[in-house]
């Protein structure tokens, strides 16, 4: 579903990403972690085609998403949930928030209502459908942002630090929902500093540092010394296996 080969990104004169090569298949989950400013969010923007469709940047190498190349059109088959849910929420009710994108795509009537209900049930917010989104807790807002994306039924789901500012219990709930989505066949890419949660979800892991690829693979990547040097936390359950 996502294949990168020597993917690089330059914005103005700054090299953001350098020679990334990785791949995941349909129904798999990729966990991305790394130091601050290592290019994790920029990579998500490339996969969604925010770069170069909305944000200027010179992309080189190869990036194929769902069989197609990165281009100047936003990918409708890829949904993205940003780190701060307040950046995505603007409607008067929870229901209206989820239906907004669907209406823009021409959905109406019973089909629209079914899609909204299904998306809100997925994140366990159907009982809050008539509430003001800005009265929700931060964790509930994050779930609402996720529901709004899920309603569009993307094949690939990108999440940028979905547990930032969430307590542990809510973070686990978010990852449980992501696990259910993966089991249903969604391809998921998650950026997170919490590698314990990433380990509970992801099949493969990509570690970045300074825009460069430190490691890519299954859980054995956390045993590499260079991953420690990149400042990435070794998952608690793997500490005995790490070098």
N, C-alpha and C positions, 0 to 999 in steps of 0.2 A: 504493500500500500504506500509506503514511503521509502524511497531509495535515494541516498545522497552519495555522490562520488566526487571527491576533491572539492566540496562546496566551500566557496569563500565569499565574503561580503565586505565591501568597502563603502563607507558613508563619508562623502567628501574625501578627505585625505586620510581618514582613520580606518585602519584595518580592524573590522569587528569580528569576523570569523575567518579561519584559515584552514583550508584543506580538511574539511570534515567528511568522513565516509562511514555510513551506517545504513541499516535498513531494518524495517519491521513489516510483517505480513498482516493480512486481514485478521481482525479479532485479537491482535496482540496489543500489549501495553508497553510503552517505552517510558522509563523514568530518566529525567535529565536533572543533573545536579552539578554544582560547581561554585566557585568563588563569586563574590559580588563583581558585577561588570564583566563576566566571562562570556557574554553573548547569548545567554539562554533565551531571553525574551526575543532578541533579534532573530534567533533561529525559528521560533514559533511564527514570527511575522513573515518569514520567508516561506514557511510551509503553507500559511494561509494566503500568501501573495499580497499581504499588506505592503510588503516590500517586494516588488517596486510599484504596485498599483496605487497606493496612497502615500507612501513614504519613499523618497528617493534613495537609491542605493544601487551600487554596481554589484550584481551577483554573477559569479563565475563558477566554473565547474558544472556539475549536473545535479539537478534535484527533480525527481519524478514523484508526483503525488497522485495516487489512484490512476496510474498509467499515463498522466499528462505532465507536461513540463511546467515549471514556475514561469508565469507570464504577467502581463499587465492587467489581468482581470481577477477580481477577488473570487476565490474558489467557493462555490455554493455547497460543494460536498464536504467542506471543512468548516466546523464550528469552533469558535474560540471564546473562552471565558477568561476575562482579564483579572489581574490580581485584586483590584479594588472593585467590588460589585457596584459601588456608587457611580462608577464611570459608565455603567450600562443600564441603570434604572432611572426612569423618568415618568412613568405613568401613575395614574391616581389610585389604581387598585392592582393587586397581585394578578388578577385575571387579565386585566387590560395589558399589563406588562408582557405577558406571555403571548397574547393574541396579536400584538402590534406587528411583529415580523411576519406572521402568517397572513395578515390582511395585506401587507405590502406585496406578498407573493400571490395574491389573488384568491386566497382561501376564504370561505364564508359559510354561514349556516351550520348544519349539523356536523360537517367534516371539521370545520374550524373548532367547534366546541369539543369534539372528541379529542382532537390533537392537544388542545389546552388542558383538558382534564387528564389525559394520559401523562403529559409532561409534568404537571403538578403532583400527580400521584407518585411519579417516579422519585420525586424528591420529598415526598410526604408533606406537601404544603396545600393540598386541595382544601383542607379545612380553613385555610386563611385566604381563600380566593377573593373575598370581598374587602380585605383589609388594605390599608394604606401601606405600600412597600417600605416607606421610610419609618414606619413604626415597628418594623421587624428588627430582630437582633442582627448583628453582623453576620453570624453564621447562616441565619435564615435568608438574608439578602444574597449570600453566596449561592445558596441553593436555588433561589429565584433566578439569578443570572444563569445558572446551569439549566434550569427548566426552560428559560426563554430560548436557549440554544438548542436544547433537545427537541423542542416543538418543531424545529425546522428539519429534523430528521437527517442530520449530516452523517456521512459514513465515517468520518474521522473527527475526533473531538480533541481539542487542545486546551490545556488548562495551565495558567501561569500562577504558580504558588497559591493553589486554592485553599490552603490552610493557614495562610498568613493572617495573623491577628485572631485566629480561632483558638478556643480552648481544646484540650485533648479529646474530650468526649465528642464534640462537634466535628473535629477533624476526622475521627474514626468513622463517624456517620457519613461524612462526605466520601471517604474512601470505600466504605461499604457500598454506597450508591454507584461509585465508579466501577467497582468489582462486578456488580450486577449488570452494568452496561457492557462491560467487556465480555461477560458470559453470554450476552444477547447478540454478540457479533460486532460490536463497535470497536474500532481501532482507536486507541487512546494514547495521547502524549501528555505527560505531566511534568512540569518543572516544579521542584520542591527541594528545600534544604533538609526536610525531615526524611532521611533515608530509611528510617524504620517503617514509615508509612509507605514509601515508594516500594520497599521490598515486599510489602503485603499485596501489592497490586501488579507490579511490572514483571514482564518476562525478560526484558533486556534493559541495560542501563548505559547511558552516555554521560561521561564526565568531562566537563570543560574547565579550562583554566586559561585566562587571558586570550580567549577567542580560539584556543587550540584544543584539539581532542586529546585528552589524557588517556582515556580508555573507553572501549565499547565492548559489551558482551553481556553474559549472564552474571549471576551474583558473584562469580569469582573475581570480577573487576575490583571488588572491595578489598581483595587481598594484595593488591598491587601497591608498592611503596609510593609510586607517583600520585596515586589517588589521595593518600594521606597528606602528601606534600601540597596538594591542591587545596587543602583545608576542608575536604569533604568528610563528614562524620561517618564513621563505620557503623553500620546497623548493629544494635546491641546483640542480636542473635548470632552475628558473624564475628564478633570480636575475637573469639578463640581461634578463628581460622585466618585472621589477618596477620600479615608479617609484622 
